[in-house]
Amino acid sequence: MSKYLISLPIASIAIPLICIAISISLSPWFNIINNALSDLGHATESSVAPIFNFGLSLGGSLTIIIAIIIIARMSKAMTVSMTLTGYGLILIAVLMRFTIGSVDFIFGYQQSSSYSCLYR
């Protein structure tokens, strides 16, 4: 059982990074200087969004599991903060999955009138 507990923290870091790397390699349009990493997870603009968002949500889920199983034995404050961090990763993945095109905030692809004044 302890081998599995040791591999969970490594997997919670490695899986999102691997999915991000795969998404970047499969996206010829992506430029690390001109684009944000979150552009890869955009539901309507990116063909690699499922890979990117799956990596973030799985990494977030593993972080929550680590917080509950391993760190709860050491510190309650760390458990709460890591649970919130994992939940935040999952929310980012869900947000990218269901982004509405008319109110898209990622570098103003399709700006609504309320957001267009921010980018001028």
Secondary structure as a PSIPRED ss2 file (coil, helix, strand):
# PSIPRED VFORMAT (PSIPRED V4.0)

   1 M C   1.000  0.000  0.000
   2 S H   0.000  1.000  0.000
   3 K H   0.000  1.000  0.000
   4 Y H   0.000  1.000  0.000
   5 L H   0.000  1.000  0.000
   6 I H   0.000  1.000  0.000
   7 S H   0.000  1.000  0.000
   8 L H   0.000  1.000  0.000
   9 P H   0.000  1.000  0.000
  10 I H   0.000  1.000  0.000
  11 A H   0.000  1.000  0.000
  12 S H   0.000  1.000  0.000
  13 I H   0.000  1.000  0.000
  14 A H   0.000  1.000  0.000
  15 I H   0.000  1.000  0.000
  16 P H   0.000  1.000  0.000
  17 L H   0.000  1.000  0.000
  18 I H   0.000  1.000  0.000
  19 C H   0.000  1.000  0.000
  20 I H   0.000  1.000  0.000
  21 A H   0.000  1.000  0.000
  22 I H   0.000  1.000  0.000
  23 S H   0.000  1.000  0.000
  24 I H   0.000  1.000  0.000
  25 S H   0.000  1.000  0.000
  26 L C   1.000  0.000  0.000
  27 S C   1.000  0.000  0.000
  28 P C   1.000  0.000  0.000
  29 W C   1.000  0.000  0.000
  30 F C   1.000  0.000  0.000
  31 N C   1.000  0.000  0.000
  32 I C   1.000  0.000  0.000
  33 I C   1.000  0.000  0.000
  34 N C   1.000  0.000  0.000
  35 N C   1.000  0.000  0.000
  36 A C   1.000  0.000  0.000
  37 L H   0.000  1.000  0.000
  38 S H   0.000  1.000  0.000
  39 D H   0.000  1.000  0.000
  40 L H   0.000  1.000  0.000
  41 G H   0.000  1.000  0.000
  42 H C   1.000  0.000  0.000
  43 A C   1.000  0.000  0.000
  44 T C   1.000  0.000  0.000
  45 E C   1.000  0.000  0.000
  46 S C   1.000  0.000  0.000
  47 S C   1.000  0.000  0.000
  48 V C   1.000  0.000  0.000
  49 A H   0.000  1.000  0.000
  50 P H   0.000  1.000  0.000
  51 I H   0.000  1.000  0.000
  52 F H   0.000  1.000  0.000
  53 N H   0.000  1.000  0.000
  54 F H   0.000  1.000  0.000
  55 G H   0.000  1.000  0.000
  56 L H   0.000  1.000  0.000
  57 S H   0.000  1.000  0.000
  58 L H   0.000  1.000  0.000
  59 G H   0.000  1.000  0.000
  60 G H   0.000  1.000  0.000
  61 S H   0.000  1.000  0.000
  62 L H   0.000  1.000  0.000
  63 T H   0.000  1.000  0.000
  64 I H   0.000  1.000  0.000
  65 I H   0.000  1.000  0.000
  66 I H   0.000  1.000  0.000
  67 A H   0.000  1.000  0.000
  68 I H   0.000  1.000  0.000
  69 I H   0.000  1.000  0.000
  70 I C   1.000  0.000  0.000
  71 I H   0.000  1.000  0.000
  72 A H   0.000  1.000  0.000
  73 R H   0.000  1.000  0.000
  74 M C   1.000  0.000  0.000
  75 S C   1.000  0.000  0.000
  76 K H   0.000  1.000  0.000
  77 A H   0.000  1.000  0.000
  78 M H   0.000  1.000  0.000
  79 T H   0.000  1.000  0.000
  80 V H   0.000  1.000  0.000
  81 S H   0.000  1.000  0.000
  82 M H   0.000  1.000  0.000
  83 T H   0.000  1.000  0.000
  84 L H   0.000  1.000  0.000
  85 T H   0.000  1.000  0.000
  86 G H   0.000  1.000  0.000
  87 Y H   0.000  1.000  0.000
  88 G H   0.000  1.000  0.000
  89 L H   0.000  1.000  0.000
  90 I H   0.000  1.000  0.000
  91 L H   0.000  1.000  0.000
  92 I H   0.000  1.000  0.000
  93 A H   0.000  1.000  0.000
  94 V H   0.000  1.000  0.000
  95 L H   0.000  1.000  0.000
  96 M H   0.000  1.000  0.000
  97 R H   0.000  1.000  0.000
  98 F C   1.000  0.000  0.000
  99 T C   1.000  0.000  0.000
 100 I C   1.000  0.000  0.000
 101 G H   0.000  1.000  0.000
 102 S H   0.000  1.000  0.000
 103 V H   0.000  1.000  0.000
 104 D C   1.000  0.000  0.000
 105 F C   1.000  0.000  0.000
 106 I C   1.000  0.000  0.000
 107 F C   1.000  0.000  0.000
 108 G C   1.000  0.000  0.000
 109 Y C   1.000  0.000  0.000
 110 Q C   1.000  0.000  0.000
 111 Q C   1.000  0.000  0.000
 112 S C   1.000  0.000  0.000
 113 S H   0.000  1.000  0.000
 114 S H   0.000  1.000  0.000
 115 Y H   0.000  1.000  0.000
 116 S H   0.000  1.000  0.000
 117 C H   0.000  1.000  0.000
 118 L H   0.000  1.000  0.000
 119 Y H   0.000  1.000  0.000
 120 R C   1.000  0.000  0.000
